[in-house]
Amino acid sequence: MCAPALLEGRKRLRVSDLRHHELLHAEASLQAWSDWARHVDGAGIDIKRSQGFEHTYFMLEAAASGFGIGIASYPLVEHDLPSGRLVAPFEFTPTGRSYCVLHAKQAAGNAKIEAFRAWIVSVAQRSRLDVPCRELCEGKRASARRPTAPLESAE
């Protein structure tokens, strides 16, 4: 993610363009750039020079202010992209990570827990990228139907 001005009128960047920009990440997702680089064959990216921020939202503020290019998951930026506050110069890529809902065995069937589970699953499904399995298995860059940029492993 970055400020629109950082693209200098272009819609996209090449992976090789990253060496000319400051990379930004949240400390909680230190491996985000490494994970993304593996998905896009970004062998020449110097990930060690990425600037860390204590919280993802601090990193996104730095990116929106033009300090560099950040990496974040789609749900964290889905409102900033259409508003133009941030742009996504690369495709979102799947992380292979997932979440699960856990509850105590004795709480099974509890209406409040079932309602929460149904709600959180519906939110997750709305934010999910539509990536054909074939592309993932072949290691190709994922083509998403939503705006494109790295997914945080990122997270």
N, C-alpha and C positions, 0 to 999 in steps of 0.2 A: 504494500500500500504506500502511496506517496501523494504529495500535493500535486494537483494538476500542472502547476508551473514547472515542476521538476522534469516533466516529459518534453518540455520545449516544443509544444505543438504536435508531438507524435502521439499516436494512440497506444502504442506498445513499445517495449524495450526488447533488445536482444539480451540473452543471458550474459554475453560478453560485455554489455554496457554496465553491468553491476560493478566492475572494477573502477568505474569513474564516480561511484556514489558511495556515501556512507550507508552501511547496512545497520538496521535497527532490529532489536529483538527484546522480548520480555525475559527477565531472568528465569521465570517459571518454564519457559520453553527454549532453553538454551540450545537444544538440538534442532530447532525448527529450520534454520537455514541449511544445515547439513542434510536433514531429511528431504527437504525440497530439492536441493542440488542433485541428490541421487535420482530423483524422479525425472529431472530435466537434462541430465547429462551436463551438469554444471561443474565439470572437473576443474576449471581454472578460477573458480571463485575463492577468494581468500576469506573464508568464513571467520577466521580467528580475529579479524579486525572489526567484527560486528559490535556495535555499541549496545550494552545492556541497560534495561530500565527495570526498576523494581516491580512495576505493574504494567500489564498490557495497555491499559488506557493511557499511561504516561508515554509509552512508546508510540501509540497512535496519535497523540497530541503532537509529539515531535515530528512524526511523518507528515501530519496535516500542516505543520508550520514550515515544512520544506527542509528539515534537517537531514533527511535521508529517506531510504526506502525500508519500510517495515514489513514484518511478516505476521499475519494473524489469520485466524479462522474466519470463514465467511459469516457466521452468525454475529461476530463482533463488529463487522463493518457493513452489514447488509443495508443499514440506513444511511451510512456515510457515502456509499457509492452512488446511489441515484441522486443524492443531493449535490454531488459534485465536490463535497468537502475532501474526499479522497478518491483516487483512481487506482485501478488494479492493472499494473503494467504487464502482468503475467497471468497465466492460467492458474486456477485453483487446482491443487493436486490432492489426491486422497492420501491420508496418513496411515491407513490400516489400523488405526486405533479406534476403540469404541467405548461406550459407557454402558452401565447396567444399573437397574434399580434393585436395591436390596431392601428387605424388610425382615423383621423377626418372624419366625415360623408361626408363632401364635397370632400374628397380625394378619395372616392370610384371610382373605375375604372381607377385610375391613373396608367399608365403603369409602372412607376418606383416603385410604391408601390407594385403592383402586382408581379413584377419581384423580389423584395426583399422578399415578402412573399413566393413565390415559392422556392426561394433559401434557406431561413431559414427553411422551412418545409422539404426540401430534406436533409439538414444537420442533422436535428433532427431525421428523419427517419433512416438515416444511422447509427446513434449512439444509436438507440433504442434497448433495449434488447428484445429478443423473449421469453416471459414468458407466459406459458399457464395460462389462467384465473383461471382454477380449482385450480392450486397450490396457487395462490394469495388468493382465497376465503377460502381455507382450512388452510391458515396460514403456509403452508409448505415452506421450503427453496426453493427459485426460482432456477431452473436449466437454465442457460444461455448458448447460443451457443458461446458466446465470452469468453475471459479470465474472471476469476471470482474474485470478491472482493466487498466490500460494496459499494453501491451507496450512494453518499452523499445526504442528505436530502435537502446525503447528500446532496442534494440539489438540 
